[in-house]
């Protein structure tokens, strides 16, 4: 993985975690990052599995939305389990 891809992935994770915090609460840069990165994996898997296409025309925006949705799911499930 090259540096540009890694930085892009981290930015998407932080933004997705930040957006998810508006819905489910929480805060802090580290929590945003961890929640967003895990959410991007979960959201990407679910979007691919259910063949979800947003069609917004901006790939980065679509990835952020999918990652934020995944982060929300992760935080809700973690809240139920713990």
QUIQUI-V53807 format. One record per pair of residues at least 12 apart in sequence whose ideal C-beta (glycine too) atoms are under 10 Angstrom apart, sorted by the first residue. I is the first residue (numbers start at 0). J is the second residue. If there is no record, write none. Layout:
((I,J) (I,J))
This chain:
((7,59) (7,62) (8,35) (8,36) (8,39) (8,62) (8,66) (9,32) (9,35) (9,36) (10,32) (10,35) (10,59) (10,63) (11,35) (11,36) (11,38) (11,39) (11,59) (11,60) (11,62) (11,63) (11,65) (11,66) (11,67) (12,31) (12,32) (12,33) (12,34) (12,35) (12,36) (12,37) (12,38) (12,39) (12,40) (12,63) (12,66) (12,70) (13,28) (13,29) (13,31) (13,32) (13,33) (13,34) (13,35) (13,36) (13,63) (13,66) (14,31) (14,32) (14,35) (14,59) (14,60) (14,62) (14,63) (14,64) (14,66) (14,67) (14,70) (15,31) (15,32) (15,34) (15,35) (15,36) (15,37) (15,38) (15,39) (15,42) (15,62) (15,63) (15,64) (15,65) (15,66) (15,67) (15,68) (15,69) (15,70) (15,71) (16,28) (16,29) (16,30) (16,31) (16,32) (16,33) (16,34) (16,35) (16,36) (16,37) (16,38) (16,39) (16,66) (16,67) (16,70) (16,71) (16,73) (16,74) (17,30) (17,31) (17,32) (17,34) (17,35) (17,63) (17,67) (17,70) (18,31) (18,34) (18,35) (18,38) (18,63) (18,64) (18,66) (18,67) (18,68) (18,70) (18,71) (19,31) (19,34) (19,35) (19,38) (19,42) (19,66) (19,67) (19,68) (19,69) (19,70) (19,71) (19,72) (19,73) (19,74) (19,75) (20,34) (20,35) (20,67) (20,70) (20,71) (20,74) (21,67) (21,71) (22,67) (22,68) (22,70) (22,71) (22,74) (22,75) (23,70) (23,71) (23,72) (23,73) (23,74) (23,75) (23,77) (23,78) (24,74) (24,78) (25,74) (25,78) (30,74) (31,70) (33,70) (33,73) (34,66) (34,67) (34,69) (34,70) (34,71) (34,73) (34,74) (34,77) (35,63) (35,66) (35,67) (35,69) (35,70) (35,73) (36,66) (36,69) (36,70) (36,73) (37,66) (37,69) (37,70) (37,72) (37,73) (37,74) (37,77) (38,65) (38,66) (38,67) (38,68) (38,69) (38,70) (38,71) (38,72) (38,73) (38,74) (39,62) (39,63) (39,65) (39,66) (39,67) (39,68) (39,69) (39,70) (39,73) (40,66) (40,69) (40,70) (40,73) (41,65) (41,66) (41,68) (41,69) (41,70) (41,71) (41,72) (41,73) (41,76) (42,62) (42,63) (42,64) (42,65) (42,66) (42,67) (42,68) (42,69) (42,70) (42,71) (42,72) (42,73) (43,62) (43,65) (43,66) (43,68) (43,69) (44,65) (44,69) (45,65) (45,68) (45,69) (45,72) (46,61) (46,62) (46,64) (46,65) (46,66) (46,68) (46,69) (47,65) (51,65) (51,68) (53,65))
